[in-house]
Amino acid sequence: MQILTLGINHHTAPVEVREQVAFSPETIQPALHHLRDHLSSVSKSTLPEATILSTCNRTELYCAANDENQVVASDGLKNLTIDWLARSKGLDHSDLAPHVYVLPQSQAVRHAFRVACGLDSMVVGETQILGQMKDAVRSADEAGSLGTYLNQLFQKTFQVAKEVRGTTEIGAHSISMAAAAVRLAERIFESVSQQKVLFIGAGEMISLCATHFAARHPQLVAVANRTLERGQELADELAEQGLKTESFRLADLPQRLHEFDIVVSCTASSLPIIGLGMVESAIRARRHRPMVMVDLAVPRDIEPEIARLNDIYLYTVDDLGEIVQSGSDLRKAAIGQAEAIIETRVAHFMHWLETRGTVPLIQDLRQRGDHLKDFELERARRLLARGEDPALVLDQLAQGLTNKFLHGSLHALQHAQGEEREALMKILPQLFRANPSDK
């Protein structure tokens, strides 16, 4: 069995590339069906296992395929997967390939463990990625693409993440993306308490950001969302902290944008929801007072051209990444402990994977042994039924089983030559060595 991870993340590509290969939650399962159909149609073998993890910082494909699958040989699976990803996103293979990392076998296992523990995140030690991985596994399971090997990989992954977070302080000194957004705003405005803040979207990331901004007690907090009910729910939660809040529909954003000094956006939209023209109108209405815009979405919610406007300070997830890297010295000890745990668990998983490879052989040997046993027993029963001496029948039964048991090995040894014969002479004594408990 071959395991492969292929992906693109914040280490290998900027946000403008990552957003082109991102998958929205509702497209994950159809994409898994297409990927598996694509690989199996070329390999003419059983459907490979597959899982897609897509977040603002990464898009990764986890695959597992049988050794008999000729696609696995050499770089076949790698190239086929890159081709599929490029075509599914309307990109050229050559444009995408420089940003893609491909990790086979133990490297893929190690990577999954590190991702779940937050060691490969922009915010080292963050916990959100673990929930995102669990969502990805759930989607793969519902799509029928989570087989024995990937299921075992991810179950071990979640166990390792729990162990690392429970025995190290990997997240103790992390600066979250939400806290970084506040710091960026404070670079422009002396005090957030004097500003009006708008949150676009009402998901987990926006909720986290809203909590951090709420601690600064801004003058007003508003939530714009496609569904007014969810936006109002978040606004009500913030109001409980003594803040002045309101909510409105996203459709009203063009008429309301100019009212806010700080805008934080993170939606699941596949296209920008804030365009250049909308912001230019807002700036005129604000009489060119500065506006901070933080785009946490991938694909981006805010058109990148807006950054060229003199009165706009636009930041993306990559900009926030520069801030969250601070304090890395404080995390080095915890990271070292986490890496040590991961290396041990990788070795354990690879041992399991290797033993799984012997299962078909073991099953075949047992079937052959049962066949020989049944054959000799049936002959012994016939002899007993004819009245033959039981002692003689038992002796013949034992001799027949012994002959058949040794036949294959002795035949191979007698006909082997050179290195093959030397190898058999070394291994056969080990195979037929008496059990130490035997008397």
C-alpha positions as CSV (number, residue, x, y, z in Angstrom):
1,M,0.0,0.0,0.0
2,Q,1.3,3.4,-1.0
3,I,0.3,6.6,0.9
4,L,0.8,10.0,-0.7
5,T,0.2,13.6,0.4
6,L,0.2,16.2,-2.3
7,G,-0.5,19.9,-1.4
8,I,0.1,23.6,-1.5
9,N,0.3,25.8,1.6
10,H,1.5,29.1,3.0
11,H,5.1,27.9,3.0
12,T,5.1,27.1,-0.7
13,A,2.7,29.7,-2.3
14,P,1.3,33.2,-1.7
15,V,-2.4,33.7,-1.1
16,E,-3.1,34.6,-4.7
17,V,-2.0,31.1,-5.7
18,R,-3.6,29.3,-2.7
19,E,-7.0,30.8,-3.4
20,Q,-7.0,29.3,-6.9
21,V,-6.9,25.8,-5.6
22,A,-9.1,26.1,-2.6
23,F,-12.2,23.9,-2.3
24,S,-15.4,25.2,-0.6
25,P,-17.1,22.7,1.8
26,E,-19.9,22.0,-0.6
27,T,-17.5,21.0,-3.4
28,I,-15.3,18.6,-1.4
29,Q,-17.4,15.5,-1.9
30,P,-18.0,15.9,-5.6
31,A,-14.2,16.6,-6.0
32,L,-13.4,13.4,-4.2
33,H,-15.6,11.4,-6.6
34,H,-13.9,13.0,-9.6
35,L,-10.4,12.5,-8.2
36,R,-11.0,8.8,-7.5
37,D,-12.6,8.2,-10.9
38,H,-9.7,10.0,-12.6
39,L,-7.1,7.9,-10.9
40,S,-8.9,4.5,-11.2
41,S,-9.7,5.1,-14.9
42,V,-6.0,5.4,-15.6
43,S,-4.8,2.7,-13.3
44,K,-7.5,0.1,-14.3
45,S,-7.5,-0.9,-10.7
46,T,-9.6,-0.5,-7.6
47,L,-10.6,3.0,-6.5
48,P,-7.9,4.6,-4.4
49,E,-8.7,6.1,-1.0
50,A,-8.7,10.0,-0.9
51,T,-9.3,12.9,1.4
52,I,-9.2,16.6,0.7
53,L,-8.2,19.2,3.3
54,S,-8.8,22.8,2.2
55,T,-8.3,25.8,4.5
56,C,-7.2,29.4,4.2
57,N,-3.5,28.2,4.4
58,R,-3.5,24.9,2.6
59,T,-5.1,22.6,0.1
60,E,-3.9,19.0,0.5
61,L,-4.9,15.7,-1.1
62,Y,-4.2,12.5,0.9
63,C,-4.3,9.4,-1.2
64,A,-3.7,5.6,-0.6
65,A,-3.5,3.1,-3.4
66,N,-2.6,-0.6,-3.7
67,D,0.9,-1.7,-4.8
68,E,-0.6,-3.5,-7.7
69,N,-1.8,-0.2,-9.1
70,Q,0.8,0.7,-11.7
71,V,0.0,4.4,-11.3
72,V,1.8,4.2,-7.9
73,A,5.1,3.3,-9.6
74,S,7.6,6.1,-10.0
75,D,6.0,9.6,-10.1
76,G,2.8,8.3,-11.7
77,L,0.4,9.0,-8.9
78,K,2.1,12.4,-8.2
79,N,1.7,13.6,-11.8
80,L,-1.8,12.3,-12.2
81,T,-2.9,14.1,-9.1
82,I,-1.3,17.4,-10.0
83,D,-2.9,17.1,-13.5
84,W,-6.3,16.5,-11.9
85,L,-5.9,19.4,-9.5
86,A,-4.7,21.8,-12.2
87,R,-7.5,20.8,-14.6
88,S,-10.2,21.0,-11.9
89,K,-9.2,24.5,-11.1
90,G,-8.6,25.7,-14.7
91,L,-4.8,26.0,-14.3
92,D,-1.8,24.8,-16.2
93,H,0.3,22.0,-14.8
94,S,3.5,24.0,-15.2
95,D,2.1,27.0,-13.3
96,L,0.9,24.9,-10.3
97,A,3.7,22.3,-10.0
98,P,6.4,24.7,-8.6
99,H,4.2,25.3,-5.6
100,V,3.3,21.7,-4.9
101,Y,4.9,19.4,-2.4
102,V,4.6,15.7,-2.7
103,L,5.2,13.5,0.4
104,P,5.2,9.7,0.1
105,Q,4.8,7.0,2.8
106,S,6.4,8.0,6.1
107,Q,6.8,11.6,5.0
108,A,3.0,11.8,4.4
109,V,2.3,10.3,7.8
110,R,4.7,12.7,9.5
111,H,3.1,15.6,7.7
112,A,-0.4,14.6,8.8
113,F,0.7,14.4,12.4
114,R,2.5,17.8,12.3
115,V,-0.5,19.5,10.6
116,A,-2.9,18.2,13.3
117,C,-0.6,19.3,16.1
118,G,-0.4,22.8,14.6
119,L,3.3,22.5,13.9
120,D,2.8,23.3,10.2
121,S,0.4,26.2,10.8
122,M,1.0,29.8,10.2
123,V,0.1,30.1,13.9
124,V,2.3,27.4,15.5
125,G,0.2,25.4,18.0
126,E,-3.2,26.7,16.9
127,T,-6.1,24.4,17.4
128,Q,-8.5,25.3,14.6
129,I,-6.7,23.1,12.1
130,L,-7.5,19.9,14.1
131,G,-11.3,20.6,13.7
132,Q,-10.8,21.3,10.0
133,M,-9.0,18.0,9.6
134,K,-11.8,16.2,11.3
135,D,-14.3,17.9,9.0
136,A,-12.2,16.8,6.0
137,V,-12.2,13.2,7.2
138,R,-16.0,13.3,7.8
139,S,-16.6,14.5,4.3
140,A,-14.4,11.8,2.9
141,D,-16.2,9.2,4.9
142,E,-19.6,10.5,3.6
143,A,-18.2,10.4,0.1
144,G,-17.2,6.8,0.5
145,S,-13.5,7.6,-0.2
146,L,-12.2,7.0,3.3
147,G,-10.9,3.4,3.2
148,T,-9.0,1.2,5.8
149,Y,-5.6,2.9,5.4
150,L,-6.6,6.6,5.4
151,N,-9.1,5.9,8.2
152,Q,-6.3,4.4,10.3
153,L,-4.0,7.2,9.4
154,F,-6.3,9.9,10.5
155,Q,-7.4,8.1,13.7
156,K,-3.8,7.9,14.7
157,T,-3.3,11.5,13.6
158,F,-6.0,12.6,16.0
159,Q,-4.5,10.5,18.8
160,V,-1.1,12.0,18.3
161,A,-2.6,15.6,18.3
162,K,-4.3,14.8,21.6
163,E,-1.1,13.4,23.1
164,V,1.0,16.4,21.9
165,R,-1.4,19.0,23.2
166,G,-1.9,17.1,26.5
167,T,1.8,16.7,27.3
168,T,3.5,19.8,25.8
169,E,2.9,23.5,25.9
170,I,2.8,23.8,22.1
171,G,0.1,26.4,22.1
172,A,1.0,28.3,25.2
173,H,2.9,31.1,23.5
174,S,1.0,31.3,20.2
175,I,-0.3,34.6,18.8
176,S,-3.5,33.9,17.1
177,M,-4.6,35.3,13.7
178,A,-7.4,37.1,15.5
179,A,-5.0,38.8,17.9
180,A,-2.7,39.7,14.9
181,A,-5.7,41.4,13.2
182,V,-6.1,43.6,16.3
183,R,-2.4,44.5,16.2
184,L,-2.5,45.5,12.6
185,A,-5.5,47.8,13.2
186,E,-3.6,49.3,16.1
187,R,-0.7,50.2,13.7
188,I,-3.1,52.6,12.0
189,F,-5.4,53.8,14.8
190,E,-4.0,54.8,18.1
191,S,-7.0,53.3,19.9
192,V,-9.5,50.8,18.6
193,S,-11.9,52.0,21.3
194,Q,-12.6,55.1,19.2
195,Q,-13.3,53.2,16.0
196,K,-16.3,51.5,14.4
197,V,-15.6,47.9,13.4
198,L,-17.5,45.8,10.8
199,F,-17.2,42.0,10.6
200,I,-18.3,40.4,7.3
201,G,-19.3,36.8,7.8
202,A,-20.3,35.0,11.0
203,G,-18.2,31.9,11.0
204,E,-15.6,30.6,13.5
205,M,-12.8,32.9,12.4
206,I,-15.0,36.0,12.5
207,S,-16.2,35.0,16.0
208,L,-12.7,34.7,17.2
209,C,-11.7,38.0,15.8
210,A,-14.8,39.7,17.2
211,T,-13.9,38.4,20.6
212,H,-10.4,40.0,20.4
213,F,-11.7,43.3,19.1
214,A,-14.4,43.3,21.7
215,A,-11.7,43.3,24.4
216,R,-10.7,46.8,23.1
217,H,-14.3,48.1,23.5
218,P,-14.7,49.7,20.1
219,Q,-17.3,52.5,19.6
220,L,-19.5,50.2,17.5
221,V,-19.4,46.6,16.3
222,A,-21.5,45.5,13.3
223,V,-22.0,42.2,11.6
224,A,-22.8,41.8,8.0
225,N,-23.9,38.4,6.9
226,R,-25.8,36.7,4.1
227,T,-28.4,35.5,6.6
228,L,-29.5,38.1,9.0
229,E,-30.3,35.6,11.7
230,R,-26.8,34.3,12.1
231,G,-25.3,37.8,12.0
232,Q,-27.8,39.0,14.6
233,E,-26.9,36.0,16.8
234,L,-23.2,37.0,16.8
235,A,-24.1,40.6,17.4
236,D,-26.2,39.6,20.4
237,E,-23.3,37.6,21.8
238,L,-21.0,40.7,21.6
239,A,-23.7,42.9,23.1
240,E,-23.6,40.8,26.2
241,Q,-20.1,42.2,26.7
242,G,-21.4,45.7,27.0
243,L,-20.8,46.7,23.4
244,K,-23.0,48.7,21.1
245,T,-23.8,46.3,18.2
246,E,-25.9,45.9,15.1
247,S,-26.3,43.5,12.2
248,F,-27.4,43.9,8.6
249,R,-27.6,41.8,5.4
250,L,-24.6,41.6,3.2
251,A,-26.6,43.0,0.3
252,D,-26.7,46.3,2.2
253,L,-22.9,46.5,2.4
254,P,-22.4,49.0,-0.5
255,Q,-24.5,51.6,1.2
256,R,-23.0,51.0,4.7
257,L,-19.3,50.4,4.1
258,H,-18.2,54.0,4.5
259,E,-19.5,54.0,8.1
260,F,-16.7,51.8,9.4
261,D,-13.1,52.4,10.2
262,I,-12.0,48.7,10.5
263,V,-13.4,45.9,8.3
264,V,-12.6,42.3,8.9
265,S,-13.9,39.8,6.4
266,C,-14.0,36.0,6.2
267,T,-16.7,34.3,4.2
268,A,-16.9,31.2,2.1
269,S,-17.5,33.1,-1.1
270,S,-15.7,31.9,-4.2
271,L,-15.5,35.4,-5.6
272,P,-14.6,38.8,-4.0
273,I,-17.5,40.5,-2.3
274,I,-15.8,43.9,-1.9
275,G,-14.7,45.4,-5.2
276,L,-12.6,48.4,-6.1
277,G,-15.6,50.6,-7.0
278,M,-17.4,49.9,-3.8
279,V,-14.4,51.0,-1.7
280,E,-13.7,54.0,-3.8
281,S,-17.2,55.2,-3.2
282,A,-16.8,54.5,0.5
283,I,-13.6,56.5,0.7
284,R,-15.2,59.5,-1.0
285,A,-18.1,59.4,1.5
286,R,-15.5,59.2,4.4
287,R,-13.7,62.2,3.0
288,H,-10.6,60.1,2.7
289,R,-10.3,59.2,6.4
290,P,-8.2,56.0,6.6
291,M,-9.8,52.5,6.7
292,V,-8.2,49.3,7.8
293,M,-9.3,46.2,5.9
294,V,-8.3,42.7,7.0
295,D,-9.1,39.9,4.6
296,L,-8.9,36.5,6.3
297,A,-10.7,34.5,3.5
298,V,-9.2,32.2,0.9
299,P,-10.3,32.7,-1.8
300,R,-10.1,36.4,-0.9
301,D,-13.1,38.5,-0.1
302,I,-11.5,41.8,-1.0
303,E,-10.1,42.6,-4.4
304,P,-6.3,43.0,-4.1
305,E,-6.3,46.1,-6.3
306,I,-7.9,48.0,-3.4
307,A,-4.5,48.0,-1.6
308,R,-3.3,50.6,-4.1
309,L,-5.8,53.2,-2.7
310,N,-4.0,55.8,-0.6
311,D,-6.4,55.8,2.3
312,I,-6.8,52.0,2.5
313,Y,-4.6,49.7,4.6
314,L,-5.4,46.2,3.3
315,Y,-4.0,43.1,5.0
316,T,-4.3,39.4,4.0
317,V,-3.7,36.2,5.9
318,D,-0.1,36.3,4.7
319,D,0.4,39.7,6.3
320,L,-0.9,38.4,9.5
321,G,1.5,35.5,9.3
322,E,4.4,37.8,9.7
323,I,3.1,38.9,13.1
324,V,2.2,35.5,14.4
325,Q,5.8,34.3,13.9
326,S,6.9,36.5,16.9
327,G,7.6,34.7,20.1
328,S,9.0,31.6,18.3
329,D,11.9,31.3,20.8
330,L,9.4,30.7,23.6
331,R,7.9,27.8,21.6
332,K,11.1,26.0,20.6
333,A,11.2,23.7,23.6
334,A,7.6,22.6,23.2
335,I,8.1,22.1,19.4
336,G,11.1,19.9,20.1
337,Q,9.0,17.7,22.5
338,A,6.2,17.5,20.0
339,E,8.5,16.5,17.2
340,A,10.0,13.7,19.3
341,I,6.5,12.3,20.1
342,I,5.6,12.5,16.4
343,E,8.7,10.6,15.3
344,T,7.9,7.8,17.6
345,R,4.3,7.6,16.5
346,V,5.3,7.7,12.8
347,A,7.5,4.6,13.4
348,H,4.6,2.9,15.0
349,F,2.2,3.6,12.2
350,M,4.7,2.5,9.5
351,H,5.2,-0.7,11.3
352,W,1.4,-1.2,11.3
353,L,1.4,-0.4,7.6
354,E,4.1,-2.9,6.8
355,T,2.4,-5.6,8.8
356,R,-0.8,-4.9,6.9
357,G,1.1,-5.7,3.7
358,T,1.6,-9.3,4.9
359,V,-2.0,-10.0,5.7
360,P,-2.9,-11.4,2.2
361,L,0.1,-13.7,2.3
362,I,-0.8,-14.9,5.8
363,Q,-4.4,-15.5,4.8
364,D,-3.2,-17.5,1.7
365,L,-0.8,-19.6,3.8
366,R,-3.6,-20.4,6.3
367,Q,-5.9,-21.4,3.5
368,R,-3.3,-23.7,2.0
369,G,-2.6,-25.2,5.4
370,D,-6.3,-25.8,6.1
371,H,-6.6,-27.5,2.6
372,L,-3.7,-29.9,3.4
373,K,-5.1,-30.6,6.8
374,D,-8.6,-31.3,5.5
375,F,-7.2,-33.6,2.8
376,E,-5.2,-35.7,5.2
377,L,-8.0,-35.9,7.7
378,E,-10.5,-37.1,5.1
379,R,-8.1,-39.8,4.1
380,A,-7.6,-40.8,7.7
381,R,-11.4,-41.0,8.2
382,R,-11.8,-43.3,5.2
383,L,-9.0,-45.6,6.5
384,L,-10.6,-45.8,9.9
385,A,-14.0,-46.5,8.4
386,R,-12.5,-49.5,6.6
387,G,-11.3,-50.8,9.9
388,E,-7.6,-50.0,9.6
389,D,-5.4,-50.0,12.8
390,P,-6.0,-46.5,14.4
391,A,-2.3,-46.3,15.5
392,L,-1.2,-46.9,11.9
393,V,-3.7,-44.4,10.6
394,L,-2.5,-41.7,13.0
395,D,1.1,-42.4,12.0
396,Q,0.2,-42.1,8.3
397,L,-1.8,-38.9,9.1
398,A,1.2,-37.3,10.8
399,Q,3.6,-38.4,8.1
400,G,1.4,-37.1,5.4
401,L,1.1,-33.7,7.0
402,T,4.8,-33.5,7.6
403,N,5.6,-34.4,4.0
404,K,3.2,-31.8,2.6
405,F,4.4,-29.2,5.1
406,L,8.0,-29.6,4.1
407,H,7.5,-30.3,0.4
408,G,7.5,-26.7,-0.9
409,S,10.6,-25.6,1.1
410,L,12.6,-28.7,0.3
411,H,11.7,-28.5,-3.4
412,A,12.7,-24.8,-3.5
413,L,16.0,-25.5,-1.8
414,Q,16.9,-28.4,-4.1
415,H,16.3,-26.4,-7.2
416,A,17.7,-23.0,-6.1
417,Q,21.2,-21.9,-7.2
418,G,23.6,-19.1,-6.2
419,E,22.4,-16.2,-4.1
420,E,18.8,-17.6,-4.0
421,R,20.1,-20.9,-2.5
422,E,22.2,-19.0,0.1
423,A,19.2,-16.9,1.0
424,L,17.0,-20.0,1.5
425,M,19.7,-21.6,3.6
426,K,19.6,-18.6,5.9
427,I,15.9,-18.2,6.2
428,L,14.6,-21.8,6.3
429,P,16.3,-22.7,9.7
430,Q,14.5,-19.6,11.2
431,L,11.2,-20.6,9.7
432,F,11.4,-24.2,11.1
433,R,13.1,-23.4,14.4
434,A,11.3,-25.0,17.3
435,N,9.3,-22.8,19.5
436,P,11.3,-22.1,22.8
437,S,8.2,-23.3,24.7
438,D,8.2,-26.7,22.9
439,K,9.4,-29.6,25.0
